[in-house]
């Protein structure tokens, strides 16, 4: 008991050291990160669907399957020892590793895996669609996700999907395995423990959540029950710091180990410093202009194509998105299975003017563009405004905060909108489902993907997307996505701008930190510090 008491007393001291503005060095057994995480609303994997929460859950929970962060097309078992797929492609049978335990010490068996997947479907929070698109529902999930032995379970889908699609869905945070015994003890009514789990932890990952103070800090602590290699560091502490300049100052002074939200100018200033190393990765996030087809001018095919010739992609790459993005003209991010690297468009006002004339608009036209007042979005809007004007399109920028612009976009009351889209799981259908598929273009539609938001429906492209989802031959499926992207580039109302590059600045002596391709694959449990 005295040892436990001294350990508990030590934690506040370490937190104070991590938060001290003039601390000369961070604790040797702790990783201190500065990051903006004001988007977190819950720590429940069945509910959380924000970027920062995704990273925390990725470090504190496990799933049946994971992908290789160095090559996301490679899948392997995380909790699963292995799996098989039935001949008809509809039943997936998983066998778990033996001897697994949650951070509480409770056993992790097939019962907990089945209950966790069923729970996510029954709660039906925002990320539940990743599982329900497999044909699971509140009424059938007990039948479709079943325990068949102490360490075995089956998942039955409604169609013979591409196996990689099903497995990639199971790598998502919503498929995290939770401590059934602990959560049922904390449950209030029929909430399956969700109220308690908003602020707490019930996982088996290498770290466990110790504390979350909204807009202040998140503390992760090593999980000594973890079945794999234990994290070298005892804890990881996130400090909520929104301003890039403040993050840079804290890093330069040695008050933090890693800065996560630096602006392009801060990144430039960090280059060449002997005490700081920059690391970057291409993220699965793409930025785009969307053209609402309810606007009669934007609905003309020639106008849609003209606007694709009125963006100066090279200039954007050299200035506004320098260090934080690369020009990209496809709906699938590079690094994803089936992604295309084709970039047929470049800045050509003359070609755009000819297309406008063909559309019956030889004098051009006026249009509005809803824009979030954050960088780099605002700067991109102004750059597009200037380049489009030289081709005859006069754009009026309508500024607003994220909530204002997104609400208007979701109601499809915009003309042009600058958006960003991050893949929900690492499979091409995650993006294709949003950018190419629309089965109901009415205002009352139940499904409202990005195509619907822009009042665009292409029965042929929807048909191709559905076919690609069911193609079980990887080579054929990859070819189908190449064809879908070519069709999309030519005919869609989306002007794809760039793919995000995430950069972090790391203090000398910190080793093993690597940014992941998705928000939930930036792992801290591999990080160590030189003595």
N, C-alpha and C positions, 0 to 999 in steps of 0.2 A: 504493500500500500504506500509506504513512503516514496518508493521509486515512481509509482504512478502519479502521486501528488507533485513531485518535483518536475515530472515530464509535462504535466498540465500547466504548471506555473511557467515553464520555459516557453510555451507557445506564444503567449502575449508579448514576451520580450523579443522573440524573433520577429513577430509581426511589427512591433514598434521599430525594430532595426530596419526592416524592409521599407517601412513607410517614412522613415526619418529623412527630411529634405537634404541634410548635409552629411549623410552617411558616406564614409570614404570607400567602403567595400561591402558587398553583400555577404550574408552568411555562407560559409563554405558548404553546408549541407542543404542549401535551399536555392532554388532558381527563382529570380525575381524578373517578371515581365511587365512592361508598360503596354497597355492595349485599351482601346475603346470597347467596352462591352455593355453599353447602356441598352442593348437590344434584348437582353435576357429577360424572359418573362416566367420561365419555369425550368426546373432541372429534371423534369419527368420526361424520359425518352419518348413516351407516347404522345406528348404534347409539344415539347420544344421543337421549334423549326427555324430558329434564328442562327446566324453565323457563329456568334460567340458561344452560345449554349452548345452548338454542335461540337465545337472543339473540346469543351469540358466533358461532354458525354463520351466523346471518342477516346478520352484518356481514362475514363472511370468505369465504363461498361464494356461488355463483350457481346459478340453476336455469333451465330453459327458459323458464318463465313466472313472472310476478309479478302481485300485485294492488296496486291503488292504496290506500295506507294511509289516504288521506282518504275514499275510497269503495271498500271492499273488494269490492263487486259488479263493479268494473271490472277486467278482466284485460288484460295487455299482455305483449309479449315482453321477456324479460330477456337471455338469450343467443340466443333465437330472433328472427330477423328477421320471421318470419311463419309461419303454419300453415294447413292446410286439413283438412277433415273429409270423409271419403268419403260417398257418398250413403246407404249403409246405416248410417252413424254409428259404424262399428267401427274404422276406420283413420285415425289422425291422422298427418299428414305435416308435419314441421318443417324449416325452412330456417334455418341459423345465420347470425349476423353474421360477416363475414369478419375475419381478422386478430386473432382472440382468442388470448390467452396466459394461462397460469397464473402465479402469483407466482414460480415457479421459472424462468420464461422458456420453458418447454415450450409447444408449440402446443396450442390447444384446438380440436378439430374434432369432427365427428359421431362419430368412433371413440371419443373419450373420453366423450361423452354416453351412447352406447349401452352402453359398458363400465360406467359408473357406475350406470346403472339396473339392468343385469344383476347387478352386484356386490351391490347392496342386496337384491335378491330371493334371490340365492344364499346370502348370509350369514344371511338370515332372522332378524335381530335384532328387537327389540320393534317399531320403527316400520315394519317391512317390510309389514305388513298394508295400509298405505295404498296400496301398489302392487299387492299380490297380490289385493286385492278387485276389481281390474280384470280378473282372470282370468289374471294372470301367475303362473307357478310355476317352481320350479327346473328342471323337466323341459321347459318350453316357452318360457322367457324368451329363449333364443337365437333362437328362431324368431319370436317375437312382437315383439321389440324389435330392429330391424335397421338397419344403415347402408345407405343407398342411393346415397350419393355423398360426396365430401369434406366437404360442409357440409349434407347432408340425411340424414334418418332417418325411420323410421316406427314407430309404436306401435300394435299391434293389440289391441283389447279383446275379451272374450268375448261381450259383449252391446252393444246400441245404447243406451248410457247417455246421460243428459243431458250434452251437451258441456261445460257449465260444471262438472259434477262431475269429469270426467276432468281438465280443465285445473286445477281447484283442487287435486286430488291432486298434480299436478306442481309446485305452488307450495310444497309441504311440504319441510322440510329433508332428508328421506330421499331426495328427488329431486335433491339437490345434485350438481353435476358435479365430478368429482375428476380429479386428475392421474394418469392411468394409468401413464405411464412412471416417474414418481417412486415410486408405490406398489408397483409390481411389483419395483422395485429394492430396496424395503424389506421385501418380503414374507418371511414365515417359513412355510415349508411351503405349505399351501393357504389361509392366512388372508387373502390378497389385500391385505396391508399393514395389517390392522386393529389388530394389536398396536402397531405404530409410530404409527398415526394417533390412538390414544387421547390422546397427548400432543403431537401435532404437527399440521402444516397442509399441505394439498395442494389449495388452492382458487384461485379467480380473482377473489374479491371485492375491494371497495375497501380493506379492511384484511386483514392476514394475522396469524395467531397467532404471537407471538414467544415467549411464555412463559406457562405456567400452573403455579402452585404451589397445590396443594389447600388450601382454607380460608385462603389468604393473599392472592394477587393473580393477576390475569390481565392480560397486556400485549398489546395489539394495535398493530401498526405499519403505517403507510401502505404499500400495495402499488403500487409505481411502474409495474408492468406492467398495471394496471387500464385497461380500454379506455374507461371513461366518465370523468366529471369526477372528478378526484382529491380525496380528503378535504382540507379546509383545514388540518387539524391533522396533525402527524407521527405521533402515537400517542394511544391511549386506554388508561388504566390503571384497572382495577377493584380496589378495596380491599375485602376481605371484612370487613364490619362487620355483625354480626347485630342489635345493640341499636339500636332507633330513637332513643333518647336520645343515644347516642354519635354516631350519624350527624348528628343535629341540632347537637350541639356542634361537630363538625368543620366543618360547613357555616358556622355562625355565625362561627367563627374564621378562615375562609378557607382551611382545609387541604384541602378538597375543592371541586369545582365543582358536583356534583350529589349529592343524597341520594335514595335510591330506595325505602327501606322505612320511611317515617315512620308513626307511629301517629296515630289521629285527633286526640289532644290535641296532638301535635307540629305537625300541620298547622294546627290552630287558632292555635297560638302563632306560627307563621310568617306568618300573614296580616297584611298591613299593613307588613311590614318593607321598607324602601326598597332593601335590598341583596339581596333574595331574591324570586324570582318562582315562583309555584306553577303547575304545568301538570298536567293530568289527561286521562284518556281512559277511555271505557267499554271494558272488556276482554271477550273472548269466554269468560268464566268465570262459571258459575252455581252457586249454592249451593242445597242442597235437603235435605229430610227424606225418607228412604226407609223404607217400611213393608213388612217382610217378610211375605209372604203365607203363610208356613208357620205364622205365629201365627194361630190360628183367629179371634180377635177382629179383628185387623187385616185379615183376608181378607174381612170383610163390607163390601160396597160403601158402606153407610151410615156405617160407622166411618171408612173412608178419606175420605169427603167431610166428615164431622164434624171431623176433624183439620185440614182445610183452613180451617175456620171458627174454629179455636182458636189461630191465630197472629196476634199483633198486628203486622201488617206496618208500619203507620204508626209505631208506637213504635220498632220496630227501625230504621226509616229515620231517625228523629230522634235516635237515641242510639248504639246499638252499631255500626251501619254508616255513621254519618255520615261524610262525606268519602271513604269507601272502598267504597261500594256504594249501589245504589238498589233498592227493592223490585221484584221481577220474578216473574211467575207463569207463564212459558212455558219450554218446553225449548229453544227457539232464542233465543240472545242478541240483543238489539236491535242493529241494524246489519247483521245477516246476511240474506241473501236469503230472503224468505218469513217472516221473524219477525213474530210477533204482539205487539201492545202491550196486549192485553186483560188486565184485572186484576179478575176478577169476585168474588174473595174478600176479605173484611175480617173483623175480629174480631167474632164474634157468638156468645157462649156459649149463648144461648137456642136459637138455630137448631141448634147442635151437640148440645145436650141432647135436642132433639126427634128428631134423627137417631139418636142412641144408643138412645133408647127404641124407635124403629122397628126397630132392630137387635136388640132383646131385651136391651139393657143399660141399663135406666132408672137404675140406680145407678152407672153408669160402670164403669171397670175399671182394673186396674194393668198397667203395661208398663215395659220398660226401654229406655234410649237410650244407645248407645255414643257417646262423645264424645272427640275429641282435646283434650288439655289445652293448647290454644293459643288465642289471641284472633284473630278475634272468635268462634270456634266455641264456646268454653266459655261465654262470656257469652250467646250466642244460645240455647244449650241450657238455661241457667238461666231465661232469659226465657220460652222455650216451656214449660218445666216449670211456671212460675207461671201463665201464661195458660191452659194446658190444664187445670190443677187446678180453675179456676173453671167449667169446663165438665164436670167429672166424670171427667176422665182423670188418673190419678196416675202420673207418670213418675218412675222411679228412674234417675238418671244414673250410668252406669258409665264412669269416666274411664280414659284410657289414652293412650299416645303414638301417633304416626301409624302405626307398624308394627303395633302390637297391634290397634288398631281396624280398620285396613284388612285385615289378615289375617283377622280374624273376619268382616268384611263380605264379603270375597271367598269365604269358605266358607259364606255365608248362614246364619250362626249367631246373628245379631243379631235384635232386635225392631225398633227404630228406629235409624237411623244418620244422622248429619249429614255430608253429603258435598259435594264440589265437583267440577265437571266443566269442563275447558277444552277447547275445540274443537281437534281434531287437525289440521284443515285447514279453510279458510273456505268450507265448503259445508254446507247444512242436513243432508245425510245424515250428517255426522260426529256430530251430536247425535241425530238421529232413529234412527240405527242402534243407539245405546246406550240410549235412553229408551223406544223404542216397539217395537222388533223383537226377537222371540224365536222361534226355530224348534225348539228342543228344551229343555224345562223339566226334564229329568231331571238327577239329581245328576251323571251321567257325561257331560253335554253337552260337546261340543268347543268351541263358542262360548259365552262367558259374559259377555254384556253386562250393563248395569245392570238390565235387566228380569229376567235370569236370577238375578242376585244377590238379587233380592227375590222370586224364585219366582213371577213374574207373566208370564203369556203371554196375548196377545190375538191370535188368528189374524186377525181382521178388521183390526186396526191394523197388524199385520205386513204384510198384503196391501197395505194403502194405502201403507205406507212403500216397499215394493218397487216399486209402480206409480209413485210420485213420482220414484224414482231413474231410471226409464226414460223419463220424460216429457221430450221435447226442446223443447216449446213453453214458453218462460220464463213467460208469463202463466198458462198452465194449471198449470205446476208450482208457482208461488207460491200459487195458490188451493188446490192439494192440501195444501200444508203448513199453510195456515190451517185447513183442515178437520181435519188430523191433530192440530194443537195444541188445537183445541176439544175433540176427543174425549179427548185426553190429560188436559187440565185436569179434565174431569168424572169420568173413570173410573180413572185411573192411581193406583198406590200411591206417587206422588211428590208431595210438598208443596214446590213451588218457592218459594224464599224471596227471593233477591236476585241481582243481577248485579254483579260486581265493578267498582269504579272504581279505577284505579291512579293514584296521585298522585306526582309528583316535585317536589322543591324545587331550584331552579337559581339559582346565584349570578349577580348582575348582571354583564353583560359577556359571558356565554355565550349564543350565538345559534344558532338552527336546531335545537334539541333538541325532539323530539316523541316521546311514547310511542305505540307502535303498538298496534293492536287485538289482536295475538297476541304471544307471547313472542319470536318470531323477526322481528318487524317494528319493533322499537325500534332505529332506525338511528342510528349515531353518525357516519357518514361525511358527514352534512350539517351537522355542528356546527362552529362557528367561535368565535373569541374576538376581542373588540375589542382593538386594540393598546393 
